[in-house]
Amino acid sequence: MTDGHKAHSSEPVDAVVLWVDGSDPRLAEKRNKYLGEPGLASHPRALSTFYASNNEIRYCVFSILKFAPLVRNVFIVTDGQDPNLYEEVKARFPERSGSLKIVDHKEIFSGYEQYLPTFNSTSILSMMWRIKGLSDNFIFFNDDTFIIRETRPEDWFRNGQPVLRGKWLIPPYKKMVSNYFKTLINRHLRNNPDYQPKLSFYLRQWNAASLLGMKARYFFHCHTPHPLSRVRLENYFADKARLLEKNISARFRSPDQFLMTSLAYHLEILDGNRQTEKVGLGYLHPYYSKKRMERRIKRCETDMDIKFICAQSLDMFSPEERERIFGWLNKIIGMEKLK
């Protein structure tokens, strides 16, 4: 399964960030129009909270510019929106004022426009490698993922290959069985034909691994930044247009989709890439108690192996908790008020 791709460490590396501002009334109107289609009213992604923006993108971008000096460009992939960070980037990182690039969905879905608009981050993720001018090696970020320490090129790529952060797991059989019975009960006994089980991060990764022939285990990754090979994905889909099209066809997330990052990781592994590392992630969740949250932050401050944090669902944190997290990030990234 080799594709012959061996990038040199001197080659440029770009970052890609997926972003949406769910408070945009134009976008909300468009989303609600498609949620009115049969079978989507009770979709797990019908809640507007999944598209909320709490200015995470600002911290994500600035953390990249501060702590990942190998990054050339930061591509923000969005649907006709703009986080308007140019002036602040110019003021805080004047030498990087030209690094920020906005990429519209229309660009990466060129030739597949019938699947736009899409409100499905799994579909958008599947197409990000099609950004014009994207480096052969690049790093994918969710907008709620931040770098909190200086990184070196070898933290991302070694010998031209991505460093894979995660761990080996057995297939998520329990989730498969649970989803089967929940669907059976709700659709046939509770007369809820539109029922869809909660979408699983584990299952979408397993879908990718099993697609490539994994049987007894799979390499599970968390919400860290992901170094990826654009060329590897381009070569894999060169004769698999139907597979790609199937994975992007749902406007909202579907349990049948595979996660592109997991596919990329397993393609690397099957080609002999054994450059694996521990996750190195500090995870902040809105359901943590105040004490647990403080313990997590303290560990992130003292454990030098933790280079990234993910503050998932920031809209569900209390205002006090968000202020605590952003205040902490302000100090780490050095985002004091500009004079």
N, C-alpha and C positions, 0 to 999 in steps of 0.2 A: 504494500500500500504506500510505497514511497512516492513522493512527487518531485524529488530532486531539489527541493528548496533548501538552500543553506545560506541564509543572510549573514552578512558580516556585521560585527558589533559597531562598525563605523557608520552603518546605514542609518538613515533617519527613523525615528519612532514617533508616531502620532498617538493622541488620545481621542477616544470617541465617548461622548456622554449622551445618553438618551434623556430628553427632558420634555415635560409638558406642564403648562400652567392651566390647571383645571378650573380656575376661577374666571377664565376668559369666557364671557357669555356667548360669543360666536361659536367657540368650540363646544360649550355645554349644549347649545341648541342643536348642533350637528350630531353630537353623541346621543342626545335624547331622541332624535329622529330615528336612529337605527335601533335604539333600545325598544322602540315601539313595535318592532317586527315580531312575528309569532315566535314564542319560545325564549325570548330574551328578557322579559319583564323581571324574572326572578334570577337572572344571571348573577353570579357572585361578583361580577365587576360592574353591576348596575349602580352601585353606590359611588357618589361623586368623590368620596374620600380617597379612592384609589388614584384620582387624578389631581389631588390637591398639591399645591406648591407652597412651601414655607421658606422660600429663599435658599433652599439647600444648594441649588446650582451655584450660587455665589461662593459658598464655602468649598464645594467640590472643585470648581475651576481654580480658585486661588490656592488650594492645597496642592494641586497638580503643579502649578507654576512655581510654587515655593519649594516643594519637596521632591519633584521629579524632573531634575534638570535635563535629562535625556530627551524629554518630550519636545517635539518641534512645533506641532500645531495641536490645538484643542478643537475638535469638531463637535458642535452641539447639534444633535439631530432632533428636529421638531416639526410641528405641523403649522407652518405659516406664522410662527411666533418668534419672539426675540427677547432674551432676558436682559438685554441692554446693559452689558457689563463693560463695554468698550472703554468708556471714560475712566472707570475705576481701575481697569487693567492698565490703562495708559499711565495713570497716576501712581499706582502701586508697583507696577512692573514695567517701567518705560521701555526697557530693552525687549519686552515681549508684546508690545502693543499690536503687532500684526499677527499674533499667533492664534487669535480667536476667530473661528470660522462657523457660520451658521449653515446647516444643511437641511433642506426641506425634504419631507417624505417623498415628494414627487421625483426627486433626483434618484434616490436609492430604489424606488419602485418603478423606475423607467422600464417600460415593456410589460409591467404588471399593474397598470393604473386602475384596472377594474376592481382591485382590492383596496382602493382608497375611497373615502377616508378609512383609516384603521385606528382603533383604540386599544390595540393589542400589542403590548410591549414585546411579547414573544415573537410576533410577526416582524416588528420593526427590527428587533435584534437579529433576526434571520437575514436581514438585508443590509446591515450596516457595512459589511465588507465591500459593498458596491459604491461607496463614496468615491467620487472622482478625486484623484490625486492622493488617496490614502496610502500611507507607507506600507511596505511589504510586511513589516512587523508593526503591530499597533496594540494599544491597551484599551480595553473597554471598561467604562465606569458607569454604574448607576448613579443618578444624581444625589442619592443619599449616602454615598460612600466617599470617605475622605482619607487622605494621607495625613498622618500626624508626626512622621519623622522623616528625616532625610533618607532618600533611597539612592542606591547605586545602580548602574546599568545591569549588573549581574543579579540584582533582585528581580529583574523582569525577564531578561533573556541571557542565555549562556550558549556560546558556540552557535549563535544565530537561531536558537530554538527557545520557545517560551518556557518559563519556569511555571510548573503546575502546582498550585496550592490546594490541598484537599486531603482526603483520606479514602481508603478502600472500604466499601460497604457491601453487604449482601443485598440482593434485589429487595425492594420494598414490598414484600409479599403481604404484610399485614394491611398496608394502605390499599393495596389492590383488592383484597378480600373485603375490607371494610367499605370501600366505595361501591363494590358490586352489590352488597346487601343493602346499603343505604339507598342506592338507586332503585333496587327492586322493591323495597318497602314503600318508598315515597311515591313512585310512579304507579305501582299496581295495587297497593293496599290503602294508601292515603289519597289516592286519586289526584296526584300532583304530577301530570305528565311533563311539565317543564322543569322538574327538579334536576339540579346539577350539583354533584358533590363539590366540596371545597377543593379548589385546585391545589395540587401538591407540587412543591418545588422538587421533592424527591422523585416523584413519578415522571415529571417532564425530563429530568436528567436520565432516569432509567430508560425512557423512551428512546433517547439518543443513543445510549450505550447498547441497548438490545438491537437497535437498527443496524449497528456495526458488528453484530455477532457476539457481543458479550453474553455470557451465560450465567456464571456463578457469582460474579461480583461486578461492581462498577466503581469508578473513581468519582466520589462526590465532592463537589466544591461548594463553598459558602458565598456570602455576599461580599467578596473581596473584589478589587480590580482584577481583570483577567488579561494577561498578555496573550496575544493571539497572532496567528499567521494568516494574513489576507490571502496570500498565494495558495496556501493549502486549501482554504475554503473555496476559492475560485476554481481550483483544479477539481475538487471533489464534485462541485455542482456543474461542471462543464457538460456532463452528459446526464444530469439528473434534474432537469428543469421541472419535470412533473412532481418530483419529491419536494422541491423548493416551493413550487406553487401550492401544493397541498398544505404545506406548513404555514403559509401566509394567508390562506383563504378566509379564515375566521376573523371577523372584525373585532371580536372580543375573545379573550383567552379560552382555549379549549383543552380538555384533558387529553386529547389525542395528539397534541403538539409535542414536539421535542424541543429541548433547549439548545440553541445554537452553540453556546459556550461549552456545554457538555459534549456536544458532537465534536467540536474543535479539540477539546482535551483528549478525547478517546482516539481521534485520528492521530494526534501526536503520539500517544502511547502505543498504538498499533504500528507506528512507523519507527518505534524504538526509542522514543524520548523517555528517559528515566530521570529527568530533572524535576523531582518533586520536593516540595517543602511543606512544613506545617502551615496552617492557615494564617497565623499571625494577625488575627482579627479581634478587635474589641466590638462586641455587639450590644447595642442599646435598644431596649424594647419598651413600648409604652406601658406594658403590664408589670414592669418591675416595680418593686416597692422603692421608696426613697432611699432606704438604707442600701438596698441591692444596687441601685443606680450609682450611688456614691462609691461603693466598693468597686464597681466596674470602671468608673472613671479613674479611681486611684490606681487600679492595676494597670490601666492604659498608660498612666503617667510614669509608673515605675518599671514596667516590664519592657525592656528594650527590644524584645522580639515582636512586640505588637506594633506594626507599622501602619495599620489601617483601622478605621472604625466604620460601622454601618449604624446609622440612627434611623431605623425603619419606622415608617408611618409617623412621621413627626407631627402630622396634623392631629394625631390621637394623644399626644403628650399634653399635659396641662400647660397653660401659659408659663407657669413657674418653672416647669421642667424644661421647656424649650429655651427659656431664658438662661437656665443653668448650662445647658449643652452649648448654646451659641456663645455664651460668655467664655466658656472653656475653650471653644474652638478659636474665638477671637484672640485669646492669649497665645495659643499654640501657633497659629498661623501668622500672628503679628498684625492683626487687622485693627489696630488702633485708629482712632478718628484721624482723618487727614486734616492737615492745617490749611 
